[in-house]
Amino acid sequence: MSQLLDLINQEAKERRASFPDFAAGDTINVHVKIREGNKERIQQFQGVVIQRRNAGHNGETFTVRKVSNQIGTERIFPIISPNLDKIELVRRGKVRRARLFYLRGLSGKAARIKEKRA
């Protein structure tokens, strides 16, 4: 039984290592596999990470928020999902919080996040 858990934990660790390090405030582009009938395609979802939950554990998830046509959309992705193809880091954001739920109440220029300088 413990060998099975060790195998699962090892696979999860490798999967986590294949993605770039990102945190709340970063803008990322998530490539998700979508199945429609018997076809499979890749859909991109680009937005700001507003939270990461259970970081370092198998149940780790992250929430990405984007605004298109003045409508805010949020998606929650499990980091160990087989439907995640890849994650691209577009830009790093400079924030002082781990949870950016206050962005839900902001719109337009007020919802901008400064870019972290390298």
Backbone as XML, in Angstrom:
<?xml version="1.0"?>
<chain id="A" units="angstrom">
  <residue number="1" name="MET">
    <atom name="N" x="0.827" y="-1.200" z="0.000"/>
    <atom name="CA" x="0.000" y="0.000" z="0.000"/>
    <atom name="C" x="0.867" y="1.259" z="0.000"/>
  </residue>
  <residue number="2" name="SER">
    <atom name="N" x="1.919" y="1.265" z="0.834"/>
    <atom name="CA" x="2.770" y="2.451" z="0.889"/>
    <atom name="C" x="3.566" y="2.621" z="-0.404"/>
  </residue>
  <residue number="3" name="GLN">
    <atom name="N" x="3.831" y="1.509" z="-1.103"/>
    <atom name="CA" x="4.536" y="1.618" z="-2.383"/>
    <atom name="C" x="3.657" y="2.336" z="-3.405"/>
  </residue>
  <residue number="4" name="LEU">
    <atom name="N" x="2.370" y="2.068" z="-3.363"/>
    <atom name="CA" x="1.437" y="2.733" z="-4.269"/>
    <atom name="C" x="1.381" y="4.235" z="-3.972"/>
  </residue>
  <residue number="5" name="LEU">
    <atom name="N" x="1.323" y="4.591" z="-2.694"/>
    <atom name="CA" x="1.317" y="5.999" z="-2.318"/>
    <atom name="C" x="2.617" y="6.684" z="-2.716"/>
  </residue>
  <residue number="6" name="ASP">
    <atom name="N" x="3.732" y="5.988" z="-2.529"/>
    <atom name="CA" x="5.018" y="6.554" z="-2.931"/>
    <atom name="C" x="5.060" y="6.801" z="-4.430"/>
  </residue>
  <residue number="7" name="LEU">
    <atom name="N" x="4.507" y="5.865" z="-5.205"/>
    <atom name="CA" x="4.474" y="6.013" z="-6.658"/>
    <atom name="C" x="3.611" y="7.210" z="-7.064"/>
  </residue>
  <residue number="8" name="ILE">
    <atom name="N" x="2.452" y="7.354" z="-6.435"/>
    <atom name="CA" x="1.560" y="8.479" z="-6.735"/>
    <atom name="C" x="2.227" y="9.801" z="-6.371"/>
  </residue>
  <residue number="9" name="ASN">
    <atom name="N" x="2.860" y="9.850" z="-5.202"/>
    <atom name="CA" x="3.529" y="11.077" z="-4.781"/>
    <atom name="C" x="4.692" y="11.427" z="-5.702"/>
  </residue>
  <residue number="10" name="GLN">
    <atom name="N" x="5.423" y="10.417" z="-6.161"/>
    <atom name="CA" x="6.545" y="10.650" z="-7.066"/>
    <atom name="C" x="6.058" y="11.212" z="-8.404"/>
  </residue>
  <residue number="11" name="GLU">
    <atom name="N" x="4.984" y="10.635" z="-8.954"/>
    <atom name="CA" x="4.427" y="11.129" z="-10.214"/>
    <atom name="C" x="3.915" y="12.561" z="-10.062"/>
  </residue>
  <residue number="12" name="ALA">
    <atom name="N" x="3.284" y="12.845" z="-8.926"/>
    <atom name="CA" x="2.772" y="14.194" z="-8.686"/>
    <atom name="C" x="3.917" y="15.200" z="-8.589"/>
  </residue>
  <residue number="13" name="LYS">
    <atom name="N" x="5.001" y="14.806" z="-7.953"/>
    <atom name="CA" x="6.152" y="15.692" z="-7.821"/>
    <atom name="C" x="6.771" y="15.986" z="-9.182"/>
  </residue>
  <residue number="14" name="GLU">
    <atom name="N" x="6.865" y="14.962" z="-10.035"/>
    <atom name="CA" x="7.408" y="15.158" z="-11.381"/>
    <atom name="C" x="6.494" y="16.062" z="-12.205"/>
  </residue>
  <residue number="15" name="ARG">
    <atom name="N" x="5.200" y="15.870" z="-12.056"/>
    <atom name="CA" x="4.225" y="16.683" z="-12.798"/>
    <atom name="C" x="4.329" y="18.150" z="-12.382"/>
  </residue>
  <residue number="16" name="ARG">
    <atom name="N" x="4.451" y="18.379" z="-11.059"/>
    <atom name="CA" x="4.571" y="19.736" z="-10.544"/>
    <atom name="C" x="5.856" y="20.398" z="-11.038"/>
  </residue>
  <residue number="17" name="ALA">
    <atom name="N" x="6.928" y="19.613" z="-11.137"/>
    <atom name="CA" x="8.219" y="20.157" z="-11.566"/>
    <atom name="C" x="8.223" y="20.513" z="-13.048"/>
  </residue>
  <residue number="18" name="SER">
    <atom name="N" x="7.313" y="19.918" z="-13.827"/>
    <atom name="CA" x="7.285" y="20.200" z="-15.263"/>
    <atom name="C" x="6.668" y="21.565" z="-15.572"/>
  </residue>
  <residue number="19" name="PHE">
    <atom name="N" x="5.978" y="22.170" z="-14.609"/>
    <atom name="CA" x="5.363" y="23.479" z="-14.803"/>
    <atom name="C" x="6.263" y="24.559" z="-14.204"/>
  </residue>
  <residue number="20" name="PRO">
    <atom name="N" x="6.212" y="25.786" z="-14.730"/>
    <atom name="CA" x="7.039" y="26.862" z="-14.162"/>
    <atom name="C" x="6.512" y="27.285" z="-12.790"/>
  </residue>
  <residue number="21" name="ASP">
    <atom name="N" x="7.393" y="27.884" z="-12.000"/>
    <atom name="CA" x="6.969" y="28.421" z="-10.710"/>
    <atom name="C" x="6.157" y="29.685" z="-10.957"/>
  </residue>
  <residue number="22" name="PHE">
    <atom name="N" x="4.985" y="29.750" z="-10.368"/>
    <atom name="CA" x="4.153" y="30.945" z="-10.482"/>
    <atom name="C" x="3.439" y="31.153" z="-9.165"/>
  </residue>
  <residue number="23" name="ALA">
    <atom name="N" x="3.009" y="32.390" z="-8.944"/>
    <atom name="CA" x="2.352" y="32.744" z="-7.688"/>
    <atom name="C" x="1.192" y="33.684" z="-7.992"/>
  </residue>
  <residue number="24" name="ALA">
    <atom name="N" x="0.496" y="34.091" z="-6.956"/>
    <atom name="CA" x="-0.618" y="35.024" z="-7.126"/>
    <atom name="C" x="-0.095" y="36.325" z="-7.717"/>
  </residue>
  <residue number="25" name="GLY">
    <atom name="N" x="-0.838" y="36.867" z="-8.678"/>
    <atom name="CA" x="-0.443" y="38.092" z="-9.345"/>
    <atom name="C" x="0.228" y="37.870" z="-10.682"/>
  </residue>
  <residue number="26" name="ASP">
    <atom name="N" x="0.698" y="36.656" z="-10.935"/>
    <atom name="CA" x="1.347" y="36.351" z="-12.211"/>
    <atom name="C" x="0.295" y="36.124" z="-13.289"/>
  </residue>
  <residue number="27" name="THR">
    <atom name="N" x="0.620" y="36.517" z="-14.508"/>
    <atom name="CA" x="-0.246" y="36.250" z="-15.653"/>
    <atom name="C" x="0.273" y="34.994" z="-16.332"/>
  </residue>
  <residue number="28" name="ILE">
    <atom name="N" x="-0.601" y="34.004" z="-16.478"/>
    <atom name="CA" x="-0.194" y="32.742" z="-17.086"/>
    <atom name="C" x="-1.139" y="32.377" z="-18.220"/>
  </residue>
  <residue number="29" name="ASN">
    <atom name="N" x="-0.661" y="31.501" z="-19.075"/>
    <atom name="CA" x="-1.445" y="30.979" z="-20.180"/>
    <atom name="C" x="-1.542" y="29.471" z="-19.965"/>
  </residue>
  <residue number="30" name="VAL">
    <atom name="N" x="-2.742" y="28.979" z="-19.690"/>
    <atom name="CA" x="-2.958" y="27.563" z="-19.386"/>
    <atom name="C" x="-3.512" y="26.879" z="-20.633"/>
  </residue>
  <residue number="31" name="HIS">
    <atom name="N" x="-2.854" y="25.817" z="-21.078"/>
    <atom name="CA" x="-3.313" y="25.030" z="-22.221"/>
    <atom name="C" x="-4.060" y="23.815" z="-21.672"/>
  </residue>
  <residue number="32" name="VAL">
    <atom name="N" x="-5.356" y="23.732" z="-21.957"/>
    <atom name="CA" x="-6.219" y="22.692" z="-21.405"/>
    <atom name="C" x="-6.721" y="21.801" z="-22.535"/>
  </residue>
  <residue number="33" name="LYS">
    <atom name="N" x="-6.708" y="20.490" z="-22.300"/>
    <atom name="CA" x="-7.255" y="19.550" z="-23.278"/>
    <atom name="C" x="-8.770" y="19.509" z="-23.114"/>
  </residue>
  <residue number="34" name="ILE">
    <atom name="N" x="-9.481" y="19.701" z="-24.223"/>
    <atom name="CA" x="-10.944" y="19.688" z="-24.225"/>
    <atom name="C" x="-11.399" y="18.543" z="-25.117"/>
  </residue>
  <residue number="35" name="ARG">
    <atom name="N" x="-12.310" y="17.711" z="-24.609"/>
    <atom name="CA" x="-12.873" y="16.618" z="-25.408"/>
    <atom name="C" x="-14.281" y="16.993" z="-25.837"/>
  </residue>
  <residue number="36" name="GLU">
    <atom name="N" x="-14.511" y="16.936" z="-27.143"/>
    <atom name="CA" x="-15.844" y="17.178" z="-27.693"/>
    <atom name="C" x="-16.197" y="15.969" z="-28.539"/>
  </residue>
  <residue number="37" name="GLY">
    <atom name="N" x="-17.050" y="15.122" z="-28.006"/>
    <atom name="CA" x="-17.371" y="13.873" z="-28.703"/>
    <atom name="C" x="-16.148" y="12.978" z="-28.712"/>
  </residue>
  <residue number="38" name="ASN">
    <atom name="N" x="-15.694" y="12.593" z="-29.901"/>
    <atom name="CA" x="-14.495" y="11.761" z="-29.978"/>
    <atom name="C" x="-13.271" y="12.574" z="-30.394"/>
  </residue>
  <residue number="39" name="LYS">
    <atom name="N" x="-13.416" y="13.903" z="-30.502"/>
    <atom name="CA" x="-12.301" y="14.774" z="-30.858"/>
    <atom name="C" x="-11.677" y="15.362" z="-29.598"/>
  </residue>
  <residue number="40" name="GLU">
    <atom name="N" x="-10.408" y="15.679" z="-29.694"/>
    <atom name="CA" x="-9.711" y="16.320" z="-28.585"/>
    <atom name="C" x="-8.933" y="17.506" z="-29.137"/>
  </residue>
  <residue number="41" name="ARG">
    <atom name="N" x="-9.019" y="18.645" z="-28.434"/>
    <atom name="CA" x="-8.291" y="19.828" z="-28.874"/>
    <atom name="C" x="-7.731" y="20.548" z="-27.657"/>
  </residue>
  <residue number="42" name="ILE">
    <atom name="N" x="-6.869" y="21.521" z="-27.913"/>
    <atom name="CA" x="-6.251" y="22.299" z="-26.846"/>
    <atom name="C" x="-6.902" y="23.681" z="-26.820"/>
  </residue>
  <residue number="43" name="GLN">
    <atom name="N" x="-7.336" y="24.102" z="-25.636"/>
    <atom name="CA" x="-7.924" y="25.428" z="-25.449"/>
    <atom name="C" x="-7.028" y="26.222" z="-24.506"/>
  </residue>
  <residue number="44" name="GLN">
    <atom name="N" x="-6.786" y="27.486" z="-24.830"/>
    <atom name="CA" x="-5.938" y="28.321" z="-23.992"/>
    <atom name="C" x="-6.798" y="29.219" z="-23.110"/>
  </residue>
  <residue number="45" name="PHE">
    <atom name="N" x="-6.353" y="29.391" z="-21.875"/>
    <atom name="CA" x="-7.030" y="30.282" z="-20.930"/>
    <atom name="C" x="-5.949" y="31.153" z="-20.310"/>
  </residue>
  <residue number="46" name="GLN">
    <atom name="N" x="-5.926" y="32.433" z="-20.673"/>
    <atom name="CA" x="-4.901" y="33.339" z="-20.164"/>
    <atom name="C" x="-5.518" y="34.312" z="-19.191"/>
  </residue>
  <residue number="47" name="GLY">
    <atom name="N" x="-4.891" y="34.449" z="-18.029"/>
    <atom name="CA" x="-5.394" y="35.372" z="-17.033"/>
    <atom name="C" x="-4.440" y="35.503" z="-15.862"/>
  </residue>
  <residue number="48" name="VAL">
    <atom name="N" x="-4.913" y="36.176" z="-14.822"/>
    <atom name="CA" x="-4.118" y="36.441" z="-13.628"/>
    <atom name="C" x="-4.416" y="35.374" z="-12.583"/>
  </residue>
  <residue number="49" name="VAL">
    <atom name="N" x="-3.377" y="34.845" z="-11.967"/>
    <atom name="CA" x="-3.551" y="33.881" z="-10.877"/>
    <atom name="C" x="-4.003" y="34.658" z="-9.654"/>
  </residue>
  <residue number="50" name="ILE">
    <atom name="N" x="-5.189" y="34.316" z="-9.121"/>
    <atom name="CA" x="-5.655" y="35.036" z="-7.937"/>
    <atom name="C" x="-5.449" y="34.234" z="-6.659"/>
  </residue>
  <residue number="51" name="GLN">
    <atom name="N" x="-5.171" y="32.936" z="-6.785"/>
    <atom name="CA" x="-4.823" y="32.158" z="-5.593"/>
    <atom name="C" x="-4.222" y="30.821" z="-5.978"/>
  </residue>
  <residue number="52" name="ARG">
    <atom name="N" x="-3.427" y="30.268" z="-5.050"/>
    <atom name="CA" x="-2.962" y="28.883" z="-5.125"/>
    <atom name="C" x="-3.340" y="28.238" z="-3.805"/>
  </residue>
  <residue number="53" name="ARG">
    <atom name="N" x="-3.942" y="27.077" z="-3.882"/>
    <atom name="CA" x="-4.388" y="26.383" z="-2.675"/>
    <atom name="C" x="-3.625" y="25.092" z="-2.493"/>
  </residue>
  <residue number="54" name="ASN">
    <atom name="N" x="-3.343" y="24.728" z="-1.250"/>
    <atom name="CA" x="-2.679" y="23.473" z="-0.890"/>
    <atom name="C" x="-1.383" y="23.283" z="-1.661"/>
  </residue>
  <residue number="55" name="ALA">
    <atom name="N" x="-0.582" y="24.330" z="-1.746"/>
    <atom name="CA" x="0.662" y="24.262" z="-2.515"/>
    <atom name="C" x="1.577" y="23.178" z="-1.960"/>
  </residue>
  <residue number="56" name="GLY">
    <atom name="N" x="2.108" y="22.361" z="-2.853"/>
    <atom name="CA" x="3.018" y="21.292" z="-2.464"/>
    <atom name="C" x="2.332" y="19.981" z="-2.160"/>
  </residue>
  <residue number="57" name="HIS">
    <atom name="N" x="1.012" y="19.948" z="-2.172"/>
    <atom name="CA" x="0.274" y="18.720" z="-1.889"/>
    <atom name="C" x="-0.385" y="18.198" z="-3.161"/>
  </residue>
  <residue number="58" name="ASN">
    <atom name="N" x="-0.886" y="16.976" z="-3.094"/>
    <atom name="CA" x="-1.507" y="16.378" z="-4.276"/>
    <atom name="C" x="-2.819" y="17.046" z="-4.652"/>
  </residue>
  <residue number="59" name="GLY">
    <atom name="N" x="-3.480" y="17.693" z="-3.711"/>
    <atom name="CA" x="-4.744" y="18.356" z="-4.005"/>
    <atom name="C" x="-4.575" y="19.817" z="-4.379"/>
  </residue>
  <residue number="60" name="GLU">
    <atom name="N" x="-3.382" y="20.193" z="-4.822"/>
    <atom name="CA" x="-3.103" y="21.598" z="-5.115"/>
    <atom name="C" x="-3.921" y="22.094" z="-6.303"/>
  </residue>
  <residue number="61" name="THR">
    <atom name="N" x="-4.513" y="23.276" z="-6.142"/>
    <atom name="CA" x="-5.272" y="23.910" z="-7.218"/>
    <atom name="C" x="-4.839" y="25.367" z="-7.330"/>
  </residue>
  <residue number="62" name="PHE">
    <atom name="N" x="-5.119" y="25.954" z="-8.477"/>
    <atom name="CA" x="-4.891" y="27.383" z="-8.650"/>
    <atom name="C" x="-6.063" y="27.970" z="-9.421"/>
  </residue>
  <residue number="63" name="THR">
    <atom name="N" x="-6.377" y="29.226" z="-9.122"/>
    <atom name="CA" x="-7.505" y="29.910" z="-9.742"/>
    <atom name="C" x="-6.977" y="31.011" z="-10.650"/>
  </residue>
  <residue number="64" name="VAL">
    <atom name="N" x="-7.474" y="31.029" z="-11.883"/>
    <atom name="CA" x="-7.064" y="32.022" z="-12.875"/>
    <atom name="C" x="-8.285" y="32.859" z="-13.244"/>
  </residue>
  <residue number="65" name="ARG">
    <atom name="N" x="-8.093" y="34.180" z="-13.273"/>
    <atom name="CA" x="-9.183" y="35.105" z="-13.596"/>
    <atom name="C" x="-8.827" y="35.903" z="-14.839"/>
  </residue>
  <residue number="66" name="LYS">
    <atom name="N" x="-9.786" y="35.994" z="-15.749"/>
    <atom name="CA" x="-9.609" y="36.859" z="-16.911"/>
    <atom name="C" x="-10.897" y="37.628" z="-17.145"/>
  </residue>
  <residue number="67" name="VAL">
    <atom name="N" x="-10.772" y="38.767" z="-17.803"/>
    <atom name="CA" x="-11.928" y="39.594" z="-18.127"/>
    <atom name="C" x="-11.975" y="39.737" z="-19.639"/>
  </residue>
  <residue number="68" name="SER">
    <atom name="N" x="-13.083" y="39.329" z="-20.236"/>
    <atom name="CA" x="-13.264" y="39.521" z="-21.671"/>
    <atom name="C" x="-14.673" y="40.053" z="-21.904"/>
  </residue>
  <residue number="69" name="ASN">
    <atom name="N" x="-14.760" y="41.123" z="-22.682"/>
    <atom name="CA" x="-16.028" y="41.806" z="-22.955"/>
    <atom name="C" x="-16.723" y="42.250" z="-21.669"/>
  </residue>
  <residue number="70" name="GLN">
    <atom name="N" x="-15.961" y="42.795" z="-20.742"/>
    <atom name="CA" x="-16.431" y="43.297" z="-19.446"/>
    <atom name="C" x="-17.089" y="42.220" z="-18.589"/>
  </residue>
  <residue number="71" name="ILE">
    <atom name="N" x="-16.798" y="40.969" z="-18.866"/>
    <atom name="CA" x="-17.321" y="39.869" z="-18.056"/>
    <atom name="C" x="-16.137" y="39.115" z="-17.471"/>
  </residue>
  <residue number="72" name="GLY">
    <atom name="N" x="-16.089" y="39.036" z="-16.150"/>
    <atom name="CA" x="-15.006" y="38.329" z="-15.481"/>
    <atom name="C" x="-15.283" y="36.839" z="-15.447"/>
  </residue>
  <residue number="73" name="THR">
    <atom name="N" x="-14.255" y="36.055" z="-15.764"/>
    <atom name="CA" x="-14.372" y="34.602" z="-15.762"/>
    <atom name="C" x="-13.245" y="34.029" z="-14.918"/>
  </residue>
  <residue number="74" name="GLU">
    <atom name="N" x="-13.578" y="33.093" z="-14.049"/>
    <atom name="CA" x="-12.567" y="32.429" z="-13.238"/>
    <atom name="C" x="-12.649" y="30.935" z="-13.462"/>
  </residue>
  <residue number="75" name="ARG">
    <atom name="N" x="-11.486" y="30.296" z="-13.543"/>
    <atom name="CA" x="-11.436" y="28.843" z="-13.656"/>
    <atom name="C" x="-10.479" y="28.311" z="-12.612"/>
  </residue>
  <residue number="76" name="ILE">
    <atom name="N" x="-10.863" y="27.212" z="-12.010"/>
    <atom name="CA" x="-10.031" y="26.550" z="-11.015"/>
    <atom name="C" x="-9.444" y="25.307" z="-11.663"/>
  </residue>
  <residue number="77" name="PHE">
    <atom name="N" x="-8.116" y="25.198" z="-11.627"/>
    <atom name="CA" x="-7.420" y="24.073" z="-12.238"/>
    <atom name="C" x="-6.693" y="23.269" z="-11.167"/>
  </residue>
  <residue number="78" name="PRO">
    <atom name="N" x="-6.870" y="21.943" z="-11.140"/>
    <atom name="CA" x="-6.004" y="21.114" z="-10.297"/>
    <atom name="C" x="-4.646" y="20.986" z="-10.979"/>
  </residue>
  <residue number="79" name="ILE">
    <atom name="N" x="-3.578" y="21.115" z="-10.217"/>
    <atom name="CA" x="-2.240" y="21.118" z="-10.811"/>
    <atom name="C" x="-1.859" y="19.741" z="-11.350"/>
  </residue>
  <residue number="80" name="ILE">
    <atom name="N" x="-2.460" y="18.675" z="-10.822"/>
    <atom name="CA" x="-2.099" y="17.319" z="-11.242"/>
    <atom name="C" x="-3.146" y="16.746" z="-12.191"/>
  </residue>
  <residue number="81" name="SER">
    <atom name="N" x="-3.881" y="17.585" z="-12.873"/>
    <atom name="CA" x="-4.905" y="17.117" z="-13.796"/>
    <atom name="C" x="-4.278" y="16.608" z="-15.093"/>
  </residue>
  <residue number="82" name="PRO">
    <atom name="N" x="-4.746" y="15.481" z="-15.615"/>
    <atom name="CA" x="-4.243" y="15.016" z="-16.914"/>
    <atom name="C" x="-4.726" y="15.898" z="-18.063"/>
  </residue>
  <residue number="83" name="ASN">
    <atom name="N" x="-5.707" y="16.759" z="-17.807"/>
    <atom name="CA" x="-6.215" y="17.654" z="-18.843"/>
    <atom name="C" x="-5.351" y="18.896" z="-19.038"/>
  </residue>
  <residue number="84" name="LEU">
    <atom name="N" x="-4.410" y="19.156" z="-18.128"/>
    <atom name="CA" x="-3.504" y="20.290" z="-18.295"/>
    <atom name="C" x="-2.381" y="19.876" z="-19.233"/>
  </residue>
  <residue number="85" name="ASP">
    <atom name="N" x="-2.265" y="20.564" z="-20.351"/>
    <atom name="CA" x="-1.206" y="20.247" z="-21.306"/>
    <atom name="C" x="0.078" y="20.960" z="-20.918"/>
  </residue>
  <residue number="86" name="LYS">
    <atom name="N" x="0.003" y="22.284" z="-20.780"/>
    <atom name="CA" x="1.167" y="23.036" z="-20.319"/>
    <atom name="C" x="0.720" y="24.376" z="-19.764"/>
  </residue>
  <residue number="87" name="ILE">
    <atom name="N" x="1.627" y="24.989" z="-19.008"/>
    <atom name="CA" x="1.397" y="26.299" z="-18.418"/>
    <atom name="C" x="2.557" y="27.192" z="-18.838"/>
  </residue>
  <residue number="88" name="GLU">
    <atom name="N" x="2.226" y="28.350" z="-19.416"/>
    <atom name="CA" x="3.250" y="29.310" z="-19.815"/>
    <atom name="C" x="3.156" y="30.533" z="-18.913"/>
  </residue>
  <residue number="89" name="LEU">
    <atom name="N" x="4.294" y="30.985" z="-18.424"/>
    <atom name="CA" x="4.346" y="32.194" z="-17.614"/>
    <atom name="C" x="4.496" y="33.385" z="-18.552"/>
  </residue>
  <residue number="90" name="VAL">
    <atom name="N" x="3.485" y="34.259" z="-18.590"/>
    <atom name="CA" x="3.499" y="35.408" z="-19.490"/>
    <atom name="C" x="4.245" y="36.567" z="-18.841"/>
  </residue>
  <residue number="91" name="ARG">
    <atom name="N" x="3.884" y="36.907" z="-17.594"/>
    <atom name="CA" x="4.582" y="37.963" z="-16.860"/>
    <atom name="C" x="4.393" y="37.778" z="-15.368"/>
  </residue>
  <residue number="92" name="ARG">
    <atom name="N" x="5.342" y="38.282" z="-14.616"/>
    <atom name="CA" x="5.278" y="38.200" z="-13.161"/>
    <atom name="C" x="4.666" y="39.481" z="-12.619"/>
  </residue>
  <residue number="93" name="GLY">
    <atom name="N" x="3.765" y="39.323" z="-11.653"/>
    <atom name="CA" x="3.111" y="40.481" z="-11.064"/>
    <atom name="C" x="3.656" y="40.784" z="-9.683"/>
  </residue>
  <residue number="94" name="LYS">
    <atom name="N" x="3.661" y="42.068" z="-9.331"/>
    <atom name="CA" x="4.149" y="42.504" z="-8.028"/>
    <atom name="C" x="2.947" y="42.757" z="-7.128"/>
  </residue>
  <residue number="95" name="VAL">
    <atom name="N" x="2.688" y="41.843" z="-6.207"/>
    <atom name="CA" x="1.567" y="41.977" z="-5.279"/>
    <atom name="C" x="2.051" y="41.673" z="-3.866"/>
  </residue>
  <residue number="96" name="ARG">
    <atom name="N" x="1.273" y="42.099" z="-2.882"/>
    <atom name="CA" x="1.633" y="41.881" z="-1.482"/>
    <atom name="C" x="0.693" y="40.909" z="-0.787"/>
  </residue>
  <residue number="97" name="ARG">
    <atom name="N" x="-0.137" y="40.236" z="-1.549"/>
    <atom name="CA" x="-1.119" y="39.321" z="-0.980"/>
    <atom name="C" x="-0.998" y="37.964" z="-1.639"/>
  </residue>
  <residue number="98" name="ALA">
    <atom name="N" x="-1.438" y="36.931" z="-0.945"/>
    <atom name="CA" x="-1.462" y="35.584" z="-1.510"/>
    <atom name="C" x="-2.807" y="35.288" z="-2.157"/>
  </residue>
  <residue number="99" name="ARG">
    <atom name="N" x="-3.838" y="36.015" z="-1.753"/>
    <atom name="CA" x="-5.174" y="35.839" z="-2.314"/>
    <atom name="C" x="-5.637" y="37.194" z="-2.852"/>
  </residue>
  <residue number="100" name="LEU">
    <atom name="N" x="-5.944" y="37.253" z="-4.128"/>
    <atom name="CA" x="-6.271" y="38.531" z="-4.764"/>
    <atom name="C" x="-7.756" y="38.640" z="-5.080"/>
  </residue>
  <residue number="101" name="PHE">
    <atom name="N" x="-8.592" y="38.303" z="-4.109"/>
    <atom name="CA" x="-10.029" y="38.341" z="-4.341"/>
    <atom name="C" x="-10.551" y="39.763" z="-4.517"/>
  </residue>
  <residue number="102" name="TYR">
    <atom name="N" x="-9.784" y="40.758" z="-4.082"/>
    <atom name="CA" x="-10.217" y="42.142" z="-4.245"/>
    <atom name="C" x="-10.278" y="42.540" z="-5.718"/>
  </residue>
  <residue number="103" name="LEU">
    <atom name="N" x="-9.629" y="41.785" z="-6.606"/>
    <atom name="CA" x="-9.688" y="42.086" z="-8.041"/>
    <atom name="C" x="-11.095" y="41.893" z="-8.601"/>
  </residue>
  <residue number="104" name="ARG">
    <atom name="N" x="-11.904" y="41.096" z="-7.918"/>
    <atom name="CA" x="-13.270" y="40.853" z="-8.395"/>
    <atom name="C" x="-14.093" y="42.133" z="-8.385"/>
  </residue>
  <residue number="105" name="GLY">
    <atom name="N" x="-13.801" y="43.025" z="-7.463"/>
    <atom name="CA" x="-14.559" y="44.263" z="-7.358"/>
    <atom name="C" x="-13.996" y="45.401" z="-8.185"/>
  </residue>
  <residue number="106" name="LEU">
    <atom name="N" x="-12.850" y="45.197" z="-8.814"/>
    <atom name="CA" x="-12.212" y="46.246" z="-9.601"/>
    <atom name="C" x="-12.401" y="45.986" z="-11.085"/>
  </residue>
  <residue number="107" name="SER">
    <atom name="N" x="-12.367" y="47.053" z="-11.871"/>
    <atom name="CA" x="-12.477" y="46.886" z="-13.317"/>
    <atom name="C" x="-11.600" y="47.918" z="-14.008"/>
  </residue>
  <residue number="108" name="GLY">
    <atom name="N" x="-11.265" y="47.661" z="-15.237"/>
    <atom name="CA" x="-10.483" y="48.598" z="-16.031"/>
    <atom name="C" x="-9.070" y="48.774" z="-15.511"/>
  </residue>
  <residue number="109" name="LYS">
    <atom name="N" x="-8.622" y="50.037" z="-15.497"/>
    <atom name="CA" x="-7.246" y="50.320" z="-15.098"/>
    <atom name="C" x="-7.000" y="50.036" z="-13.622"/>
  </residue>
  <residue number="110" name="ALA">
    <atom name="N" x="-8.038" y="50.082" z="-12.811"/>
    <atom name="CA" x="-7.882" y="49.830" z="-11.380"/>
    <atom name="C" x="-7.495" y="48.384" z="-11.107"/>
  </residue>
  <residue number="111" name="ALA">
    <atom name="N" x="-7.806" y="47.489" z="-12.027"/>
    <atom name="CA" x="-7.525" y="46.067" z="-11.832"/>
    <atom name="C" x="-6.150" y="45.665" z="-12.356"/>
  </residue>
  <residue number="112" name="ARG">
    <atom name="N" x="-5.353" y="46.643" z="-12.806"/>
    <atom name="CA" x="-4.019" y="46.316" z="-13.310"/>
    <atom name="C" x="-3.097" y="45.916" z="-12.173"/>
  </residue>
  <residue number="113" name="ILE">
    <atom name="N" x="-2.119" y="45.087" z="-12.487"/>
    <atom name="CA" x="-1.108" y="44.663" z="-11.523"/>
    <atom name="C" x="0.247" y="45.074" z="-12.077"/>
  </residue>
  <residue number="114" name="LYS">
    <atom name="N" x="1.059" y="45.709" z="-11.224"/>
    <atom name="CA" x="2.390" y="46.128" z="-11.664"/>
    <atom name="C" x="3.243" y="44.907" z="-11.971"/>
  </residue>
  <residue number="115" name="GLU">
    <atom name="N" x="4.158" y="45.085" z="-12.921"/>
    <atom name="CA" x="5.045" y="43.987" z="-13.290"/>
    <atom name="C" x="6.254" y="43.984" z="-12.364"/>
  </residue>
  <residue number="116" name="LYS">
    <atom name="N" x="6.646" y="42.793" z="-11.934"/>
    <atom name="CA" x="7.804" y="42.646" z="-11.069"/>
    <atom name="C" x="9.064" y="42.856" z="-11.896"/>
  </residue>
  <residue number="117" name="ARG">
    <atom name="N" x="9.961" y="43.678" z="-11.389"/>
    <atom name="CA" x="11.206" y="43.947" z="-12.106"/>
    <atom name="C" x="12.208" y="42.842" z="-11.830"/>
  </residue>
  <residue number="118" name="ALA">
    <atom name="N" x="12.938" y="42.458" z="-12.855"/>
    <atom name="CA" x="13.887" y="41.347" z="-12.725"/>
    <atom name="C" x="15.182" y="41.746" z="-12.079"/>
  </residue>
</chain>
